Amino acid sequence: MKLTQKNVAVFLSALMAVGTLAGCASNKSGDVASPAASAVLSAAPNSEAPIEITWTGRNPPTSSESAVQKYMEQKYNVKIKNINLDPANWKDQLNVKIAAGEIPDVFTHDAQMDQMQQWADQGVLASISVDEIKKYMPKYSAEVEKLDPNIYSYGLYKGKNWGIPRLYLEGNSPFVPVYNAAWMKAVGVSKAPETLQELEDLLTKFSNNDPDGNDKKDTFGLSGRGKDAPGQMFNSIFASYGIQRRGWNLGSDGKVYYGMVSEQARQAFKLLSKWYKDGLIDPEFVTDDWTRLRANFLRGRTGEMDSGLWYYLDELGTVGAEWKAKGQELVIGKGLKGPSGKALLLAASTITQPPQMLGVGVMKDEKKRIKILQILDDMAMNDEAYLMTRYGEKGVHYDLIGEAAIPKGEFTDPAKLGAQSGAGIWYAHLGSPTMYKHDLAKSRLDFKTKVNAGIETTKDPLNPALLPSASKVAATLDKMVDECMIKFIMGTVDTDKGFDEFVSQWMKAGGQQLTDEANQVYNERKKK
């Protein structure tokens, strides 16, 4: 099968959106079952009656006779009952079923922290022992613990663990700054900026030295997504000040604080306000969205952009493909050393996601509980099981190019793949670094390694977490933050008295309560 930009990009973006991208393993696909798989099989020989497991996820199969379901039932000696949900309103549908007593054994991994806490309070979820996870998911546990020694703390609520750690492996990937190579050459700069001052010098030249050579003053250094993603504006600038401005940060005093109301944020806004006044920032940044931001960068209105991860930048990525088609080159930068003293970039998210939850019924059935844990471990860590449950049947639903699984034809659409085969993220809820080689071509993995090499990212010590007051005040606080960010940059509100007033208002509107709760959660997790 031909490896095209379209079929790879569609499938890859769907996987990334749900946080289950992963990578490599000891078995070669097509070989006999691995020792881990054999252990699962031997735990319940075929002479025993199959264990019934109720399962729900995203992109359901249309039949209980799907290829993946048959594979799982035969391999693991189970009988699976699917609880199908409409993706558009799965939460409401699932809550109705729960109210009627139809509680799945394996919950959809779309469930977030608020559902975890709600269902835990309702007695719907199983409280899973960390020791039991480690015992019956040994390979997966070893993987996740290497990535984050505190990974089991994120499933804690009211002193109990409510699920199996789940990963989003692009969570550590940074928003990487990229520059117009032709413009850099035109203004006499030979390498990407390494410090905040070097960036300011380059942006000044982009804005004032006619880098496109049209004898007009119609260029700017950079812009931002003021319309659709204010929280992602000027990522590399705030990172150089050492903060997650729309997240939590750990202070030198051991306390957690919100980045947007910190002194570092004030200083970053002072710099951005100066740049805006000096004409380095496109005045249309307020109305730019992702599409316009890319278009202005590509067409030569702005010379720098820092809103994309690595997979946007290679020849299969949105930005990289656009530039290649136009015959232009990008210079990919690294973190900028600034007042923080470190060269930091903003991480895309966090590598840990809300945990994989199991239904309360498995607490009363030890054999079923152990079986589920063993199955999840095998599907996440064994090549054969991973490829089958994630991609379907080789030659039918996907082809292998090297070790990368490339979906065929209509099966680049995750919903069609799930409906026809049961593959995708209906059963395969967990990903692991050892399976990443099947999700991405080696050339893309090599590109990722090259782009992200040596980059240190800002860290949110709390995420994922749902603070008790968040549902009441988060929307108001987020709106306040978005509006004030733009006002600070444009200079309509000053960064001295005006910033102090903003911080005071944010605290009174619920920010102080959230800060107290954030520190309480952080301290509780430290004890575990």
Beta strands, then each sheet from edge to edge (+ up, - down):
strand 1: 51-55
strand 2: 78-82
strand 3: 156-157
strand 4: 160-161
strand 5: 164-167
strand 6: 176-180
strand 7: 220-222
strand 8: 248-250
strand 9: 256-258
strand 10: 302-308
strand 11: 330-332
strand 12: 336-337
strand 13: 343-345
strand 14: 352-356
strand 15: 398-401
strand 16: 404-407
strand 17: 456-457
sheet 1: 1+ 2+
sheet 2: 3+ 4-
sheet 3: 5+ 14-
sheet 4: 7+ 10+ 6- 11+
sheet 5: 8+ 9-
sheet 6: 12+ 13- 17-
sheet 7: 15+ 16-
end
